[in-house]
Amino acid sequence: MKKVTGWKKSIGHIFYTIAPALSLVLLFLLWVQISRGNSDLVPGPDLVMKRFVKTFEKPINGYLIFGHILASLKRIFLALIFSLGIGIPFGILIGWNKTFNAIFGTLFEFIRPIPPIAWLPLIVMWFGIGEFPKVIIVFIGTFTPVVVNTATGIRLVEPLYLDVGRMFHANDRKLLTEIALPSAMQSIFAGFRTATSGGLMVVLAAEMIGAKAGLGFLITRGQDAFDVPLIMVGMIVIAIVGTVISIFTDLLERRICPWSENIKSD
């Protein structure tokens, strides 16, 4: 019986190891098959690869592909700095202080359902189409998940932990900084990960209006010029950048919250 169980575990391990690669292969084969029917609307991998190589050689609006990637990442990075710097303290106060939650929590919950893109016309009317409004739009998209996850993490702190702290005469400041915050760190990091992926989506929409560089700009340029391979290059680069960001945030979480790996494995 033990041998059968071990054999099943080995098969399962092999399957989960090759499944991601297999899914990518199937997607690639489906892409090739669809492109044979209408290469003008769905260019094949060879045409997309040629267009991708061309973005390293011929600038688009003065920037090579890495320039457009850095332009998008710069906007996301700036927005994240403000989102984390403001959103984490704001979420802590909402989750920890009943008075603050009563005053500002309701206001936040009223504004929270509004999609970031819905703010785009107002932001453009108020601030124009320069860099600042794009960062504001990304900030709106990244601020909400940071606040929600931070507040949720603080609220879900095990009451037993707080009771033990009170037994040892810990004041409110120590209860927050030494018990609540460490317990909520994994939830806060979940908000950070959601914010990074959401920021990438929002910045693309922001760059499609009046941008001179960025991954969203590449897609818009491809649409205006009916350059379908360029559109697909932009989409593929977005997927690669998003994957790299996800891996980076996962490694950062393992470094800052090493106990989270044990929880996931369980």
C-alpha positions, 0 to 999 in steps of 0.5 A: 500500500505504501508503494502504491501511495509513493508511486502516485505521489511520484506521478503527481509530482511529475504532472505538476512539474510538466503541466505549466510547460505543457499548457504553454506548448498547447497555447503556442500550437493553438496560436499557430493553427489560428494564424494559418487561417488569417495571418493579417488579423492573427499573425503567426509566431514568426511574424511576431518574433520578427517584429519583436526583434525590430523593436530592439533595432528601430526606435518607436517614437524615440524609444527602443523596447526597453525604453517603453518598458522602463517608462511603464515601470517608472509610473508603476513604481512611483504610484506604488511608493505613494500607495504603500506610504499612504495606504498601509497607515490608512489601512492600519487606522481603519482596521485598528481604530474604531473612531477613525473607521467610523469617520473615514471607513465609510467614505473609503467604502463609498469610493472604493467600488469606482474603477480607476478607469472611471476617474480617467476623464476627470483626471485628464480634465483636471491635470491634462495628459502629462506624466502626473495624471498617469501616476495618479491613475495608477495610484488610484488603482494600487491604493485600494488593494493595499488599504483593503488587505491591510485593514483586513489583516489587522482586523483578523488578528487572533484575539487570543494574541492580543489578550496574552499581550494585555496580560503582560501589560502591553499598551495599545502601541505595543499591541499594534506594533509587536503583535497586530502588525507582524500577524497582519504582515502576510495580508499586507503583502497580499495587498502589495502583490495585488497592487503591483499586478493591478498597477500594470493593468491600470498603467496600460489604460493610462498610457493609451491616452496621450502617452509618448512612451510605454507598453500601452503606447505601443499597443495604441501605436500598433492599433493606429497603424494596423500593425497587428504584430506590434500589438501582439508584441506589446501583449507578450511583453506585458505578460513577461513583465507581469510574470517577472514582477510576480516572481520578484514579489514572491521572493520578497515575501519569502524574505520578509515573511518566511513563515508564509511558505510553511503556511502555503505548504501545509 
